[in-house]
């Protein structure tokens, strides 16, 4: 966690420098590093994938399931969808 905060602080400093210099490319890059992904973002992505008909695996449901994935031969792998 400390490393993440350190990287975040560095990105914030770099963003301020890029803003002063007017460097749009670096500003965009640093802004992307400052974004925190929330469960809302994940839910929106899942909804979009579903609407587009793109299959995906909800890992949170797999993690909570009671069976061992290695022992279930009938379970599809992610390679199936590529």
N, C-alpha and C positions, 0 to 999 in steps of 0.2 A: 504494500500500500504506500509506503514511503517513496518507493521508486516511481510509482505512478504520479504521486503528487509532485515529485521533483521534475518529472518529464512535462507535466501539465504547466508548472511554473515556468519552465524554460520556453515552452510553446507560447505562453502568454507574453513573455519578454520579447520573443522573436516577432510576435504579432504586432506589438507596439512599435518595434523598430521598423517593420515593413510598412506600417501605417504612416509613420513619419516620412519614410522614403517614397511612399506612393507605389510600392511594388505589389501590384495586384495578385500576381502569381503566388508569391510567398504569403500574402495575406490569406488567400484562399486555402493554401496548404496548412497554415497554422490554425485557422478557424476549424478545419476538419479534425485537427488533433484535440481540440477543446470540446468537441461534442461528446456528451455522455448518452449512451444508448439506454433507453428505458424499456420496460416491459410493454409499454404502449407502442413503441416503435416496432417491437417484435410482433405484436398482435396485428399491426397494420400491414406488415410485410407478409405475414401468413394469410391475411385476408386477400391481399393482392394476388399472391401466388394461386390461391384457391379460385379466384375469379378468372384468372388467365388459364386455368386448367393445368397448372404446372404442379406435379406431385412433389411433396416435401415430407420430411420426417420430423415430427415434433419430439425432439430429444427429451424434453421435460417429462413427457408421458412415458417414454421408454425407460428413463431413469427410475421413475416411480413404480414401474411394473414389477411384479414379484418373481418373474422367471428370469433365468440367466440367458442372455442373448446368444452366447456361444453354444448352448445346448439345443437351441431351437433351429433345426435345419430348414424349416419351411419359411423362416423370416427372410424377407428380401433385404438386400444390402443397398447402400447408396449407389453402388456401381450399376444397379439395375436401371436407375433413372438417368444415367448419363448417355 
